[in-house]
Amino acid sequence: QLQASGGGLVQAGGSLNLSCAASERLYSSYNMGWFRQAPGKEREFVIGIRWGTGRTISADPVKGRFTISRDRTENTAYLQMTSLKPEDTAIYYCTGGSSWPPDRSWGQGTQVTVSS
């Protein structure tokens, strides 16, 4: 199971952090990431990290602004979001799995709202 936390309301240009804790030990073959879904839009992949190597991949809209990291001892991934824009407003879902992008397991969504 994945337990997400963080999010909230912030003004444009601000920052927010999300975290996602797995309930069990994660192996090197695992991957974690975030998807998001804005009102009236399709769900989209945002960013992900390969648990074993730490390699990260992000979608173009968030490159240079969002950073994902992991704590292997805590089985937790972290999403740091900076320079937030109103178009980043969405429900963010923590995900995990051995595939790429990781979409087998889903945590509960957390709302991120960026005001202009």
N, C-alpha and C positions, 0 to 999 in steps of 0.2 A: 504494500500500500504506500501511496505517496501522500504526504501531508504538506500542503502549501500554506505559506503565511506571507504577510506583507501586503503591499498595495495601498490604495487609498486615493486621496485627492491631492493634486499638486498643480501649481500654476505652470504655464508653459515656460520652458527653460530650466525647470527644476529637476529634481532627482528622486527616485524611489528605488527601494530594494525589495526583492522577493526572495524567498527561500523555499526549498522543497526537500523534505526529509523522507528518506525511505525507511520502512519499518524493519528491513533486514539488510544484511551485508550485501553490498553490490560487488559483482565480479568485474574483472577487466573487460569482459566482452559486452558489458552493459553500456548503454548510452542514456543520457538524460537531456531534457530540453524543455522549451516552452513553445506552446502554440498560443494564438490569441484569436478572438472573434469579436469584431466590432459590430455594432447594431446594423442589421441589414446586409452584412457582408459574410463571405465564406470564411471558415476557419483557416488560418494560415500558420505555417511554421515560422517561428521567430528566430530561435537560436538554440544550439545544442552543443553538447560536450561529450566526447568519447571518454568513458570513465577510466580506461586503462592508460591512455596516452595523454589525456588532458587536451587533446586537440579540439578546437572549437570551430564551429561554422555558424555564420549568422546570415540572415536574409538581408538583401540589399537595403531595405528601408531603415534598418537599425544599425547598419555597419558604422563603426566609429562612435556609436552612442551607447550601445548596450554591450555589457560584458558578462559572460558566464564563467563561473569558477566552481570548484568542487572541494569538499573536505572529505577525503576518503575515510578518515577515522570516524567521522560523524555520519557518513553515508548521506551527505547533504549537498545539494547544489544551490548556488546563489546566483541571482540575476541582479546586476547593478544597471539601472537605467538612468542615463543622464541626458541633458539637453532635450527633455521630453517635449513632444509636440501634441497639439490637440488630436491629431490623427493617430496617436498612440493609444488613445482611449479605447479600451476593450476589456473583455474578460480574458484573463491570462490563465492558461492551464499548464500545470507542470506535467510532464510526461516522461515515460521511461520505456526501455525495451532494447532488445538486441539488434533490431533493424535500424535503418536510417532513412528518414528521420525517425527518432524513437516515438512510437505511437501506440505501443501495446497497452501500457498502463497509464491511467489518467488520474491525476489528483483533482480535488475540487477546484473549481474556478475561483479566481480572486479578481475583484474589480480594480482596475486602474483608470482613473479619470484625470485628464489633463485639461485644465481650463485655459482659455485664451485671454 
